[in-house]
Amino acid sequence: MQSQNRKTFFMFLMAFLVAFFIVSLVEVLRSSFTTFGAPEIQTASAVSSATGVKTPLSFSDLAEKVKPAVVNISTTKTYKGQGGLGSPFGRSPFGGPFGDDFFDRFFGDMPQRNFKQRSLGSGFIISSDGYIFTNNHVVEKADKILVRVSDEKEYEAKIIGTDAKTDIALIKIKPQNSLPVVEIGDSDKVKVGEWVIAIGNPFGLEQTVTAGIVSAKGRVIGAGPYDNFIQTDASINPGNSGGPLFSMDGKVIGINTAIVAQGQGIGFAIPINMAKSILDDLKTKGKVTRGWLGISVQDISEDIAKNLNYKSRSGAIVTDVFKGDPADLAGIKVEDIITEINGKTIKDTHDLLLRIAAFHVGEKVSIKVVRDGKEMVFGLTVAERKDRPETASAKGSKGYFGILAQDISPEISRQLGIARDIGVIIVDVENGSPAEDVGLQSQDIIIQVNRVKITSMKQYAKEISRAAEKKSVTLLVQRGKSKFFVSLRTE
């Protein structure tokens, strides 16, 4: 019996050892293949450092999610022109021997008729009851606006509000059902290099999706006074105007607006925060009411900083203060350098303009300035910005720095509607002179010479001759209703 038990034990032990050996051998072989063969690769999802949101391995999931809220906009505009033969826009656009005279001579006076221009754009739905953001230039002067939504239904839209200065428009349709809407993001948090997608209707090709990255922020391209564009290399073409630019978390960060015609991969979008800031005004007033401090400013050049003993070039220097407006009432003066508004540093005049425009009428703000090397803080209440008309300028012997100036005569005073003692008027600028180099023109009025107020040619001649000895001068100049500083050197 004991012998039988001993035999059974040894057989069990032997089976255990054989099994252990086989398992160990398999592990060794698998380890060898993993180490010396092709490595096992795990695919990791990219993560946006700004949002912590996973970037999809393809853009299809994101596009499928956001496309239903993107719309196609078609407009019809009616123009008056000369019908019949010739160009579809009436008379020949080419001029020359086959221009207007050619058609008048051979076809006589042709009857005027209206012709229609049709154009396409894009937009995106921001509320389920039919409010849509697009570009102002897409719907401007349109007689009829048609919006096609994702289910192919078409609605006629009306303009709720427009702002030509930012090229933003708010339109509205009356849908049969609740509409899908976009999620609005925060364009201030977008970083250069982040992936984005643009959706729109380039050349009438509906629901086109393109992808790229944010190439730059804060671009000024001369489109308007409040330029602050996001630059992207996601393809944007005619017809994309007004469409959304999405971040990888599916939120709108911009409104696709402009392209560089000669370039590839250069498109521009209005930051969505700018659109958000004017949405209430567009809805309730149909236009945008912007803040006004009652000052004119300009950037600080190296020469101006040197003449004012200012150690930096950041900020904006005040060139004019309008009497009775908020800055004047608060005590701000010409030559003050604005460095902060509500605790935020001002980089330059463009930065200052954007900050002021974002204020609401009646809002109280704090402005820090540097005056004669000392920091001062002023509190004021923002007024409403109104367009102020420019006035004409005037004319009037070559002198220092290439400037020929004279007193403001009674005739010039009457012609321009200006006081005789506000300064001296430039009547000529010498070619190739320092004055021409900085852009001075005849009819400009010199108000100050090196911070000394000028009321006559006698005073001007005294101060300008002193400046000529030092071979440099800073002038405060008035052109129309605008004032600005210029620095001139003879070296």
HUQUI-V578236 format. One record per backbone hydrogen bond with DSSP energy under -0.5 kcal/mol. NH is the residue of the N-H (numbers start at 1). CO is the residue of the C=O. If there is no record, write none. Layout:
((NH & CO) (NH & CO))
This chain:
((5 & 1) (6 & 2) (7 & 3) (8 & 4) (9 & 5) (10 & 6) (11 & 7) (12 & 8) (13 & 9) (14 & 10) (15 & 11) (16 & 12) (17 & 13) (18 & 14) (19 & 15) (20 & 16) (21 & 17) (22 & 18) (23 & 19) (24 & 20) (25 & 21) (26 & 22) (27 & 23) (28 & 24) (29 & 25) (30 & 26) (31 & 27) (32 & 28) (33 & 29) (34 & 30) (35 & 31) (36 & 32) (37 & 33) (41 & 39) (44 & 42) (46 & 55) (48 & 53) (52 & 48) (55 & 46) (63 & 59) (64 & 60) (65 & 61) (66 & 62) (67 & 63) (69 & 66) (70 & 67) (71 & 123) (72 & 148) (73 & 121) (74 & 146) (75 & 119) (76 & 144) (77 & 117) (79 & 115) (81 & 113) (83 & 81) (83 & 111) (87 & 90) (90 & 87) (91 & 89) (95 & 92) (98 & 95) (99 & 96) (103 & 99) (104 & 100) (105 & 101) (106 & 102) (107 & 103) (108 & 104) (110 & 108) (113 & 81) (115 & 79) (117 & 77) (118 & 116) (119 & 75) (121 & 73) (122 & 241) (123 & 71) (124 & 133) (125 & 69) (126 & 131) (127 & 131) (130 & 127) (132 & 171) (133 & 124) (134 & 169) (136 & 167) (138 & 135) (139 & 135) (139 & 136) (140 & 136) (142 & 139) (143 & 76) (144 & 76) (145 & 157) (146 & 74) (147 & 155) (148 & 72) (149 & 147) (149 & 153) (150 & 68) (152 & 149) (155 & 147) (157 & 145) (158 & 172) (160 & 170) (161 & 170) (162 & 286) (163 & 168) (166 & 163) (167 & 163) (168 & 163) (169 & 134) (170 & 161) (171 & 132) (172 & 158) (173 & 130) (175 & 173) (179 & 128) (182 & 125) (183 & 250) (184 & 182) (185 & 252) (187 & 185) (189 & 186) (190 & 187) (193 & 214) (194 & 191) (196 & 212) (197 & 246) (198 & 210) (199 & 244) (200 & 208) (201 & 239) (203 & 238) (204 & 201) (205 & 202) (206 & 204) (208 & 200) (208 & 205) (210 & 198) (212 & 196) (214 & 194) (215 & 213) (215 & 231) (216 & 231) (219 & 229) (221 & 219) (226 & 165) (227 & 224) (229 & 219) (230 & 269) (231 & 216) (231 & 229) (232 & 267) (233 & 213) (240 & 237) (242 & 256) (243 & 240) (245 & 254) (246 & 197) (246 & 244) (247 & 251) (248 & 195) (250 & 247) (252 & 183) (253 & 245) (254 & 245) (255 & 270) (256 & 243) (256 & 254) (257 & 268) (258 & 268) (260 & 266) (261 & 259) (263 & 260) (267 & 232) (268 & 258) (269 & 230) (270 & 255) (272 & 253) (274 & 271) (275 & 271) (276 & 272) (277 & 273) (278 & 274) (278 & 275) (279 & 275) (279 & 276) (282 & 278) (283 & 279) (284 & 280) (285 & 281) (286 & 281) (287 & 281) (290 & 288) (291 & 356) (291 & 359) (292 & 383) (296 & 320) (298 & 317) (300 & 313) (301 & 299) (305 & 301) (306 & 302) (307 & 303) (308 & 304) (309 & 306) (310 & 305) (311 & 309) (315 & 347) (316 & 338) (317 & 298) (318 & 336) (319 & 296) (320 & 296) (322 & 294) (325 & 322) (327 & 293) (329 & 325) (330 & 326) (331 & 327) (331 & 328) (332 & 327) (335 & 318) (336 & 333) (337 & 370) (338 & 316) (338 & 336) (339 & 337) (339 & 368) (340 & 368) (341 & 344) (342 & 366) (344 & 341) (346 & 339) (347 & 345) (352 & 348) (353 & 349) (354 & 350) (355 & 351) (356 & 352) (357 & 353) (358 & 354) (359 & 356) (362 & 382) (363 & 360) (365 & 380) (367 & 378) (368 & 340) (369 & 376) (370 & 337) (371 & 369) (371 & 374) (374 & 371) (376 & 369) (378 & 367) (380 & 365) (382 & 363) (383 & 292) (385 & 290) (389 & 387) (394 & 443) (399 & 403) (402 & 399) (403 & 400) (404 & 428) (405 & 397) (405 & 403) (406 & 425) (408 & 420) (408 & 423) (409 & 407) (413 & 409) (414 & 410) (415 & 411) (416 & 412) (417 & 413) (418 & 413) (422 & 419) (424 & 446) (425 & 406) (426 & 444) (427 & 404) (428 & 404) (430 & 402) (433 & 430) (435 & 401) (437 & 433) (438 & 434) (439 & 436) (440 & 435) (443 & 426) (444 & 441) (445 & 478) (446 & 424) (446 & 444) (447 & 445) (447 & 476) (448 & 476) (449 & 452) (450 & 474) (452 & 449) (453 & 451) (454 & 447) (460 & 456) (461 & 457) (462 & 458) (463 & 459) (464 & 460) (465 & 461) (466 & 462) (467 & 463) (468 & 464) (469 & 465) (470 & 466) (470 & 467) (471 & 467) (471 & 468) (472 & 467) (473 & 488) (475 & 486) (476 & 448) (477 & 475) (477 & 484) (478 & 445) (479 & 482) (482 & 479) (484 & 477) (486 & 475) (488 & 473) (490 & 471))
